[in-house]
Amino acid sequence: MFTDTELPDGTWANILAVAERAARAVNVVVVAPVVDTRFYVETIQAGAFYFIVPPLNAADLAHVVRCAGDNVLSRRAAQRRPAQSA
């Protein structure tokens, strides 16, 4: 899921909270208007999968989408596996 930093009805943090409660794993990519290292660290520490700032070229965007997709598919597969007893 891609989200802007500010939305008409909330923020990226609200989107992240919804994603964390989802029944299936969801990755959130925060799209910021400007480079801000502190904000980058905040979003990643809060659980965002990635942080990007436009403009992006097609190869960079494809890389982000591919990485997020691969990661979420792995997480969903792990969610489907029965818990192993110790």
C-alpha positions in Angstrom: 0.0 0.0 0.0 1.3 3.4 -0.9 0.3 6.4 1.2 1.0 10.1 1.2 2.2 11.6 4.5 -0.9 13.7 5.0 -4.4 12.6 3.8 -7.8 14.4 4.1 -8.8 12.2 6.9 -5.6 11.2 8.6 -1.9 10.6 8.1 0.5 7.9 7.1 0.5 6.7 10.8 -3.3 6.0 10.6 -2.7 4.0 7.4 0.1 2.0 9.2 -2.2 1.3 12.1 -4.9 -0.1 9.8 -2.3 -2.2 8.0 -1.1 -3.6 11.2 -4.6 -4.7 12.2 -5.3 -6.3 8.8 -6.0 -10.0 8.7 -3.3 -10.5 6.1 0.1 -8.9 6.1 0.3 -5.6 4.3 3.4 -3.5 3.6 3.1 0.3 3.7 5.3 2.6 1.5 5.3 6.2 2.7 5.6 8.7 -0.1 7.0 12.0 1.2 7.1 15.4 -0.6 10.7 16.1 0.4 13.7 14.3 1.8 13.7 14.4 5.6 16.0 12.0 7.4 14.3 12.3 10.8 10.9 11.6 9.2 12.4 8.7 7.3 13.7 7.1 10.5 10.3 7.8 12.2 8.3 6.0 9.5 10.6 3.0 9.3 10.8 2.6 13.1 7.0 2.8 13.2 6.7 -0.1 10.8 6.6 1.3 7.3 8.2 -1.0 4.8 9.8 1.8 2.7 10.0 5.6 2.4 10.2 7.2 -1.0 10.4 10.8 -2.4 9.3 11.6 -5.9 10.3 11.8 -8.6 11.1 8.2 -9.1 12.3 6.6 -12.3 10.5 3.4 -13.5 13.3 1.1 -12.4 13.4 2.5 -8.9 9.6 2.2 -8.5 9.7 -1.3 -9.9 12.3 -2.2 -7.4 10.3 -0.9 -4.5 7.1 -2.7 -5.7 9.0 -6.0 -6.3 10.7 -5.9 -2.8 7.4 -5.0 -1.0 5.6 -7.7 -2.9 8.2 -10.4 -2.3 8.3 -9.5 1.4 4.5 -9.5 1.9 4.1 -12.8 0.1 6.8 -14.3 2.5 5.0 -12.9 5.5 1.6 -14.2 4.3 3.1 -17.6 3.7 4.5 -17.6 7.3 1.1 -16.6 8.6 -0.5 -19.7 6.9 2.0 -22.1 8.4 0.8 -23.8 11.5 2.7 -22.9 14.6 5.3 -25.6 15.5 5.2 -26.8 19.0 8.5 -26.7 21.0 
